[in-house]
Amino acid sequence: MKKMVFVLLLLVACQFQVPTRKIPESPVIYTGTSALEASFNPATMGNLIMCQQADIYVDVKNVGASDINNGMYSFITEDQYLVPLTERQKKFSLEGKSQFNPKGGFDQIHLRVRNTGILPQFETYNPEIIFQACYKYSTFASTQVCIDPDIANLNPRKSCRSEPVLLPNGQGAPVAVTKIEPYMVPEGDGVTPVFAIFVQNLGPGAVVAHEGAEAACKGDSGLALLNFANVRASLQNKDLKCDPNPVKVEGSQERRFVCQRKDMLFGPSAGTFSAVLTVQLDYGYVNSLALPLDIARLPGQEPC
């Protein structure tokens, strides 16, 4: 009898058991090699009759980890054939990915143009409309590095070893820190950590100087448009001096700069330990996108 009562109580308890709630995973923010992603919306008119208006729609979203503040976009058209009826150049802002907005900011940009005709000897003409977005962006990289004053390897039981650190997944920005090589440089009885840091443009656009981002979309030229990124680095929250700074980031070539602090000395008493190295890169970035148009003349159509 007691056994039967126990089984009944167990069954009742199972029916009223509170289900466990699965805790959602935190979104991964600082990964990937993209910032602004732009594409022409399917509603865009790619084919038009001579003298007709066309509406161009560009979808833009910030899928990187930094906010875009006061960026600028511009449309480049062949003014001989296409007259803009709305603003072709304007500032924009888009927030980056965050815990509260894991997909980043989104917007749609609109341009309306009117065809002014094509040359009499042509039945069709195929110009391009080029969309450019120019903005300031930042890369934030943080990783554990090993500080090892025991360069003679006298201690076989070290807590870590000073070895290169590979960062293959990006940091949520087009210019990525790809590798860090630590060196323990002997200084008297201790060592000074020196870090060779490698960076590369893994995004689809081009790097310009941080202060030249807006100028790139205005058609300006000069030193502001050179492919440089400003560098800041710290070890244990102490600033390091980096050289060269700014560093040139051209094309997709991997570039290297060296960071150290001469007054940062670790002796044998410090032991071998892990420390946090942080790197910040500030630069301008330019994305470009081209839309081919097909302008056709109707049989017997008069000039516009």
C-alpha positions in Angstrom: 0.0 0.0 0.0 2.8 2.4 1.0 4.6 1.5 -2.3 1.5 2.4 -4.3 1.1 5.8 -2.6 4.7 6.6 -3.3 4.3 5.8 -7.0 1.2 8.0 -7.2 3.0 10.9 -5.5 5.9 10.5 -7.9 3.6 10.6 -10.9 1.8 13.7 -9.6 5.1 15.5 -8.9 6.3 14.8 -12.5 3.1 16.3 -13.9 3.7 19.6 -12.0 7.4 19.8 -12.6 8.4 23.3 -13.7 10.1 23.1 -17.1 13.6 24.5 -17.2 14.2 27.5 -19.4 17.1 27.5 -21.8 19.2 30.6 -21.3 19.8 32.3 -24.7 23.4 32.6 -25.8 25.0 36.0 -25.9 25.4 37.3 -29.5 28.9 37.2 -30.9 29.8 40.8 -31.6 33.5 41.1 -32.2 33.9 38.7 -35.0 33.8 38.8 -38.8 35.5 41.1 -41.4 32.7 43.3 -42.6 31.4 46.8 -41.6 28.9 48.3 -44.1 27.1 45.9 -46.4 25.3 47.6 -49.4 23.2 46.1 -52.1 20.7 47.4 -54.7 17.2 46.5 -53.7 15.2 44.4 -56.2 12.7 47.3 -56.6 15.5 49.3 -58.3 14.7 50.1 -62.0 17.6 48.8 -64.1 15.8 49.1 -67.4 14.2 52.4 -68.6 12.8 54.0 -71.7 14.6 57.1 -73.0 13.4 60.3 -71.3 11.9 58.2 -68.4 12.6 58.6 -64.7 14.1 55.7 -62.6 14.1 55.0 -58.9 17.3 53.6 -57.4 17.1 51.9 -53.9 20.2 50.8 -52.0 19.9 48.7 -48.8 22.7 49.4 -46.3 23.3 47.6 -43.0 26.1 47.9 -40.5 27.1 44.3 -39.7 30.3 45.3 -37.9 31.0 46.0 -34.2 31.5 49.8 -34.5 28.9 52.5 -35.0 29.0 54.6 -38.1 28.5 58.3 -37.2 28.3 61.1 -39.8 29.3 58.9 -42.7 28.6 60.1 -46.2 27.2 58.5 -49.3 27.2 59.7 -52.9 25.9 58.6 -56.3 28.1 59.0 -59.3 26.2 59.3 -62.6 26.9 60.3 -66.2 25.4 63.8 -66.0 25.1 64.0 -69.8 22.5 61.3 -69.7 21.1 61.1 -66.2 19.9 64.1 -64.1 19.5 63.5 -60.3 16.1 64.6 -59.1 16.9 63.9 -55.4 20.0 64.4 -53.3 22.9 62.5 -54.6 25.1 63.1 -51.6 24.1 63.0 -48.0 25.3 62.1 -44.5 24.1 58.9 -42.7 24.6 57.1 -39.4 24.1 53.4 -38.5 24.7 51.7 -35.2 26.9 48.6 -35.2 26.1 45.2 -33.7 25.6 45.0 -30.0 24.0 42.8 -27.4 20.7 44.6 -27.8 20.9 44.9 -31.6 22.8 41.8 -32.8 22.1 42.4 -36.5 23.2 46.0 -36.5 21.5 49.1 -38.0 19.7 49.1 -41.3 18.5 51.8 -43.7 17.4 52.3 -47.3 18.8 55.0 -49.5 16.8 56.4 -52.5 17.9 58.2 -55.6 15.6 59.3 -58.5 17.1 60.2 -61.8 15.7 61.2 -65.2 17.2 60.3 -68.6 17.8 63.3 -70.8 18.1 61.2 -74.0 20.8 59.2 -75.8 22.8 60.0 -78.9 20.8 59.8 -82.2 22.9 57.0 -83.6 22.2 54.7 -80.7 19.1 52.7 -80.0 20.3 51.7 -76.5 22.8 53.0 -74.0 24.3 51.3 -70.9 25.6 53.8 -68.4 26.5 52.9 -64.8 25.3 54.4 -61.5 28.0 54.1 -58.8 27.1 54.1 -55.1 29.8 55.1 -52.7 29.7 55.0 -48.9 32.6 56.7 -46.9 32.8 56.5 -43.1 35.1 56.3 -40.1 35.5 52.9 -38.5 37.4 51.2 -35.7 38.8 47.7 -35.0 39.1 46.5 -31.4 41.2 43.4 -30.8 41.9 41.9 -27.3 43.8 38.7 -26.6 45.9 37.0 -23.9 49.6 37.0 -24.4 52.3 35.3 -22.3 54.9 37.4 -20.5 57.9 35.1 -19.8 61.0 36.5 -18.2 62.5 32.9 -18.2 63.9 33.1 -21.7 66.4 30.3 -20.9 63.5 27.9 -20.2 64.9 26.9 -16.8 61.4 26.4 -15.4 59.7 23.3 -17.1 56.4 24.1 -15.4 55.5 27.4 -16.8 51.9 28.6 -16.7 52.2 29.7 -20.3 54.7 30.0 -23.1 55.4 33.1 -25.2 54.2 32.0 -28.7 52.5 33.7 -31.7 48.8 34.3 -31.3 46.7 33.8 -34.4 43.4 35.7 -34.8 41.7 34.1 -37.9 38.1 35.2 -37.3 38.4 39.0 -37.4 37.1 41.5 -34.9 33.8 42.7 -36.5 35.6 45.2 -38.8 37.1 45.1 -42.3 40.6 45.8 -41.1 41.6 42.8 -39.0 44.4 42.1 -36.5 45.5 38.7 -37.9 48.5 37.7 -35.8 50.6 38.8 -32.8 54.2 37.7 -32.3 55.5 38.4 -28.8 59.3 38.8 -28.2 60.9 38.9 -24.8 63.9 41.2 -25.3 66.6 40.8 -22.5 67.3 44.0 -20.5 69.7 43.4 -17.7 68.2 40.8 -15.4 64.8 41.1 -16.9 62.9 41.3 -20.2 61.0 44.0 -22.1 58.0 42.6 -24.0 57.9 43.6 -27.7 54.9 42.8 -29.9 54.9 42.5 -33.7 51.3 43.0 -34.8 50.0 42.1 -38.2 46.9 43.7 -39.8 45.1 43.2 -43.1 42.2 44.6 -45.0 39.9 41.6 -45.3 36.8 43.6 -46.3 35.5 44.4 -49.8 36.3 48.2 -49.7 39.4 50.4 -49.5 41.1 52.0 -46.5 41.6 55.8 -46.4 43.0 58.0 -43.6 40.7 58.4 -40.6 40.3 62.1 -41.3 39.8 61.5 -45.0 36.7 59.5 -44.9 34.3 62.3 -45.9 36.7 63.7 -48.5 36.7 60.3 -50.3 33.0 60.7 -51.2 33.3 64.4 -52.1 35.8 63.6 -54.8 38.7 65.4 -53.0 42.3 64.3 -53.3 45.5 64.7 -51.3 47.2 63.2 -48.2 43.8 62.6 -46.4 43.0 59.8 -48.9 46.2 57.7 -48.3 45.7 54.2 -47.0 46.6 54.7 -43.3 45.2 53.5 -40.0 46.0 55.1 -36.7 47.2 52.6 -34.0 46.7 52.4 -30.3 47.9 49.5 -28.1 48.1 48.7 -24.4 49.4 45.9 -22.1 47.8 45.6 -18.7 46.1 49.0 -19.4 49.4 50.7 -19.9 49.9 52.4 -23.3 52.5 51.1 -25.7 54.4 53.0 -28.3 53.9 51.6 -31.8 55.9 52.1 -35.0 55.1 52.8 -37.7 52.1 54.8 -36.6 50.0 55.3 -38.6 50.4 52.0 -40.5 49.8 51.7 -44.2 47.0 49.3 -45.1 46.9 49.0 -48.8 44.9 46.5 -50.8 44.7 43.1 -49.1 48.4 43.0 -48.2 49.3 42.0 -44.6 51.1 44.8 -42.8 53.2 44.7 -39.7 54.0 47.2 -36.9 55.8 46.9 -33.6 54.6 48.0 -30.1 56.6 48.2 -26.9 57.2 50.3 -23.8 60.9 50.7 -22.9 60.2 51.3 -19.2 58.1 48.1 -18.9 60.6 45.6 -17.4 59.8 42.2 -15.9 62.4 40.4 -13.8 62.6 36.7 -12.7 60.6 37.6 -9.5 57.5 38.4 -11.7 57.3 34.8 -12.9 55.6 33.7 -16.1 52.1 35.0 -16.5 49.3 35.8 -18.9 48.4 39.5 -19.6 45.8 41.2 -21.8 47.0 43.0 -24.9 44.6 45.3 -26.6 44.9 46.9 -30.1 42.7 49.6 -31.6 42.8 50.7 -35.2 41.1 53.9 -36.4 40.7 54.5 -40.2 38.3 55.6 -42.9 36.7 53.1 -45.2 35.0 53.3 -48.6 32.5 50.8 -50.1 31.6 51.0 -53.8 28.8 49.4 -55.7 27.9 49.7 -59.4 24.5 49.4 -61.1 24.4 48.9 -64.9 21.4 50.6 -66.6 19.8 49.8 -69.9 18.3 52.9 -71.6 16.3 52.1 -74.7 14.8 54.3 -77.4 11.3 53.4 -78.6 10.8 53.1 -82.4 10.2 56.6 -83.7 10.7 58.2 -80.3 11.4 62.0 -80.4 14.2 63.6 -78.4 13.4 64.5 -74.8 
